[in-house]
Amino acid sequence: ALRARFPAFRAADGDTAYHDRISGFVRPEKCITAQLQRARALGAALRLGCDLSGRSPALLARSRLSLQDEVLRLSADEAGADLLLGEQTAKRAATLAGVLDRELDIRAG
């Protein structure tokens, strides 16, 4: 019955669930934005867009990510721009800017 009523949860045989009709739901993007804003207000240093793909620290040191006013700005030195500001980085940065409800500015130099 659980699988038939809520197929998106992919319940296994034997799984049980509790359905609370009066609780709400969370929009993940708004929740993350609120958490980031609160963390910043409490003095946290946010490290957005950190690359954990194994690129060299020396190469990553040539890039910068900042949040200024309503703009998420991603930039890289000319020497590393072709490696750091490619299509995949642009897609990830666009997703992050969307979650933060900010404009995106990507530039070399």
N, C-alpha and C positions, 0 to 999 in steps of 0.2 A: 504494500500500500504506500509506503514511503517513497519508493522509487517511482511509482505511477504518478503520485501527486507532485513530487519535486524532483524531476529527472536531472536537473542541473547539478544536484548535489552528489550524484553517482553513489548512492548508498549501497553498501555491501550487505549480503545476507547476514542477518542478525543485528544489524545496526538499529539503534533506536534514536528517536529525536523528540525534542520538546518544542512545541509550537506556541509561542506567546503572541496572542493576537493584539496586545496593546503596546508592544514595544515598537520602536521605530527602526530606521535603518541608517546607515552611514554612507555618504558619498565619499569614496576614497580620496579623490582629488582635493576636495574641500577640507577633509580631515587632515591630510598631509600638509596642506598650506597652513592651516591653523596651528598645527604642531610646530612647523618651522618658524612661524611668526612668534609663537610663545617661547620657543627655545632661544631665538635671537633676543627677545625682550628680557630674558633671564640671563643674558650674557654669553650664550653659547657661541662658539666659533663654528660656523657651518662650513662644511667642505663639500660643496655641491659639484657634481660633475667629475669627481675624482675618477681617474682611469685606473682600473684594477686589472687591466688586460696584460700586464707584463712589460709595457713599454718602459724604456729606461728613465730613471729619475732625471737624468740630465736633459733628456728630450722634454719631459713633462714640465721641467722648470722653465721652459720657454713659453708656457701657456699661462693664461690668466682667465679666471671666471669671476665676474662680479655682478652684484645686483645693485643697481643705482636707479633710484626713483622707480619708474615703471619699466625699466629695461634690464633684461638679463644679457650681459655682454660677455662674449667668449672671444678671446683674441690669442694670437700666437705670434712670436717673432717670425720674421720673414724666413729665417733658416729652417724653422720647423713647421711652418704653416701647411705645407703640402702633406705632411704626415699627420698633423694634429687636427686639421680642420676639414677633413674629408667628409664624404657623404654620410657615413655611419655616425660620425660625431655630430653632424648637422641634424640628423634625425633625432638623436638622443637629446640634443640641446633644445630642439623644437618641442619635444615631449615635456621636458622639464619646464620650459617657458610656459607651456600651456597649463601645466599643473599649478604653477605659481601665478598664473594669470598676468603674465608680463610679455612685453614685446621682446623679440630676440634680435640681437645685433651680433653678427659673426664677422670678424675682420682680421686680416693679416697686418702685421706691422705695429 
